[in-house]
Amino acid sequence: MMNRFKIEWACRRGMRELDKMIMPFYQNHFDELSEAQQQTFVEMLNYTDPELFRWFMHQIPAPTEEMGKLIELIRSKIEK
């Protein structure tokens, strides 16, 4: 079982750009994700802000296909 408090705390990033994407997505869409997507989201939070920023800004690809798809999903939900 996932610890929601720990996940929400990990969503708080040091970069404003990431805060504007990750926390709103978590609050509004996390429960809609499949269990595998939720696991990928939690794994993603273990990476550093500079790494996440590069992936979200399409500077470099995410380390796994699943994480890349999740990042694109997050971007699509936030850009609307």
C-alpha positions in Angstrom: 0.0 0.0 0.0 1.3 3.4 -0.9 1.8 6.1 1.7 -0.1 9.1 0.4 1.6 11.5 2.8 5.0 10.5 1.7 4.0 10.7 -2.0 2.5 14.2 -1.5 5.6 15.4 0.4 7.8 14.1 -2.4 5.7 16.0 -5.0 7.0 19.2 -3.4 10.0 20.1 -5.6 12.6 22.8 -5.4 11.9 24.1 -8.9 8.8 26.2 -9.5 8.3 24.8 -13.0 8.1 21.2 -11.6 5.9 22.3 -8.7 3.4 23.7 -11.2 3.2 20.3 -13.0 3.8 17.5 -10.5 1.7 18.6 -7.5 -1.4 19.6 -9.5 -1.2 16.3 -11.4 -0.9 14.3 -8.2 -3.8 16.1 -6.6 -6.1 15.9 -9.6 -5.2 12.8 -11.6 -3.2 10.3 -9.5 -6.2 8.2 -8.5 -7.1 7.8 -12.2 -3.8 6.1 -13.0 -3.4 2.3 -13.2 -1.4 0.7 -10.4 1.6 0.4 -12.7 1.4 4.1 -13.6 1.1 5.0 -9.9 4.3 2.9 -9.2 6.1 4.7 -12.1 5.0 8.1 -10.7 6.4 7.2 -7.3 9.7 6.0 -8.9 9.9 9.2 -10.8 9.8 11.3 -7.6 13.1 9.6 -6.5 15.0 11.5 -9.3 16.6 14.9 -8.8 14.9 18.1 -9.9 17.5 18.8 -12.7 16.8 15.3 -14.1 13.0 15.7 -14.0 13.3 19.2 -15.5 15.3 17.9 -18.5 12.7 15.1 -19.1 9.7 17.4 -18.8 11.3 20.0 -21.1 12.2 17.4 -23.7 16.0 18.0 -23.3 16.8 14.4 -22.8 14.6 11.2 -22.8 13.3 9.7 -19.6 15.2 6.6 -18.4 12.3 4.2 -19.2 9.6 4.1 -21.8 6.9 3.9 -19.0 8.3 7.0 -17.4 8.4 8.9 -20.7 4.8 8.1 -21.3 3.8 9.2 -17.8 5.7 12.5 -18.2 3.9 13.1 -21.5 0.6 12.3 -19.7 1.4 14.8 -17.0 2.3 17.5 -19.5 -0.9 16.9 -21.5 -3.1 17.3 -18.3 -1.3 20.4 -17.1 -1.2 22.2 -20.5 -5.0 22.2 -20.8 
